[in-house]
Amino acid sequence: MPIAQTSAVASSFSGISETSSPQVLLIGSGKGGVGKSTFSAMLSKGLSEHLRVLLLDFDLCGPSIGILMGDKGEKVFKGSKGLVPLEHSPTLHYLSIASLIPTGSAVIWRAPKKIGLLGMFADSIDSTKYDWVVIDLPPGITDEHVFAVERFPRAKALIVTTSQNLSLEEASGTISFLQKKQIGVVGVIENMSTFECPSCAECTPIFSKGGGKLLADASAVSYLGSIPVLPDTTIIPPALAALVSLLAGNGANPNTQ
């Protein structure tokens, strides 16, 4: 079902535009390698065509948002409060640890140091500049997840998975964690669902079919559609375009007007 016609999804965002602070959307997966960060970047880019967006890379040990944003080696500096986000476009800013450390460096930090940096990321959210804050979470269930749900208790969450059994199992655990923390899970996106042959345009499932829908049904959350393997990530697929349209229609922050 097209996301625009999914009343359960629309109702989960009811009243959002009436608030006076940026809305927070957590992007989780459970298993790594399912395209979560790419999805986060594409969603943020699409949403920034309508509203002002801040994309935060909470994956401290495997940051990739900088690369996906076309990072040109700019460094992040401290501001009067938190850090000064880098600009991808006038309406899309981002923060990633990759801009704070030498290229290729391993991040071997214990929890207190991680939480300290995430606190600076969170302090960088200017309620007068942004309508949406999109947070790319790391795989698994980590200290970063706990910080995110405790710092942003009114956040919504979206789960990205493939139809592979292992991915579905891990994603189920992430949904369970979020629900126990009383974070509203907007729904499930099945990523890399099919591959389109460049010669004949036939679409072939890469993993089993329909796993994302089964996970959504089992978790009592909405299924937001599937996204094929995308050779060109600048092209927004229908399922993602529908999600962007829904968020853009419900997330304007009065303080940014």
C-alpha positions, -999 to 999 in steps of 0.1 A, spaced: 0 0 0 14 35 -9 26 52 22 5 83 15 -26 61 19 -14 44 51 -35 61 79 -15 44 106 16 61 95 0 95 90 -16 93 125 18 87 141 28 122 129 -4 140 138 3 172 156 39 173 147 37 206 129 22 222 160 54 218 181 80 244 184 112 223 181 127 201 154 113 167 150 137 138 155 137 106 134 159 77 144 170 54 116 179 19 128 184 -15 114 199 -41 138 222 -57 113 249 -37 95 252 -37 57 216 -32 49 220 3 34 207 22 65 232 50 62 226 54 25 189 55 32 194 81 59 214 103 35 188 99 7 159 106 30 177 137 44 185 150 9 149 145 -2 134 161 29 158 191 26 141 200 -7 111 210 14 123 217 49 155 224 69 173 192 80 202 183 103 216 148 97 235 134 127 259 104 123 256 84 156 276 55 142 309 66 158 328 34 151 318 31 114 309 66 102 298 69 66 276 100 65 305 123 56 313 103 25 276 101 15 273 139 19 303 144 -3 326 156 25 354 177 11 377 173 41 362 202 61 367 200 98 341 206 125 346 233 151 331 241 184 304 267 185 289 286 214 268 256 220 278 222 208 295 219 173 290 238 141 274 215 116 289 212 81 268 224 52 258 200 24 233 226 11 216 256 26 188 234 39 208 203 48 236 203 74 253 173 90 277 162 117 299 131 117 329 120 138 346 114 105 351 152 103 368 152 137 394 125 132 421 117 106 408 98 76 409 61 81 414 63 119 399 37 141 376 49 169 384 29 200 364 47 227 347 36 259 312 46 266 318 78 286 338 94 258 312 83 232 284 98 252 304 130 256 306 135 219 270 125 212 260 151 238 279 177 218 261 165 187 228 169 204 237 203 218 243 214 182 206 212 174 194 248 169 156 249 172 155 280 151 173 264 121 159 230 116 125 213 110 138 177 112 168 160 128 176 126 112 198 104 133 217 75 116 221 49 144 248 22 144 241 -15 140 231 -35 169 218 -21 202 246 1 217 253 29 241 245 52 212 210 38 210 204 42 247 217 78 246 194 86 216 162 74 231 169 90 265 180 123 250 151 124 225 122 106 243 96 120 218 115 108 187 100 86 161 120 57 146 122 39 112 137 5 106 157 -4 75 161 -41 67 168 -65 39 146 -96 34 175 -118 46 165 -139 76 195 -127 97 187 -91 90 151 -96 99 160 -112 132 183 -84 141 158 -57 130 131 -74 152 154 -70 182 158 -33 175 121 -28 171 116 -45 205 142 -23 221 125 9 207 91 -2 218 103 -10 253 117 25 254 83 38 243 97 52 210 71 52 183 82 30 154 68 46 122 74 15 101 98 -8 82 115 -2 49 127 -33 30 160 -22 13 178 -38 -16 147 -59 -23 154 -65 -60 179 -60 -88 168 -47 -121 186 -61 -151 200 -33 -172 194 -53 -204 158 -66 -200 146 -46 -170 135 -78 -153 135 -75 -115 150 -103 -95 147 -107 -57 181 -107 -41 170 -124 -9 137 -140 0 106 -121 -9 84 -101 14 105 -103 46 100 -66 54 62 -69 53 63 -100 75 85 -82 100 62 -52 100 31 -73 105 48 -94 133 59 -62 151 25 -44 146 41 -15 128 35 -2 93 52 -15 62 65 14 42 75 -4 10 106 -17 -7 136 -1 -23 155 -19 -51 193 -19 -54 201 16 -67 231 21 -90 223 58 -89 215 70 -53 206 104 -65 173 90 -79 147 88 -52 126 56 -55 88 57 -50 87 43 -15 112 69 -3 95 97 -22 63 89 -5 79 90 29 96 123 21 62 137 11 46 126 43 73 140 66 75 172 47 37 177 51 38 172 88 71 184 101 74 222 97 88 239 128 72 273 135 105 286 148 121 283 114 94 302 95 
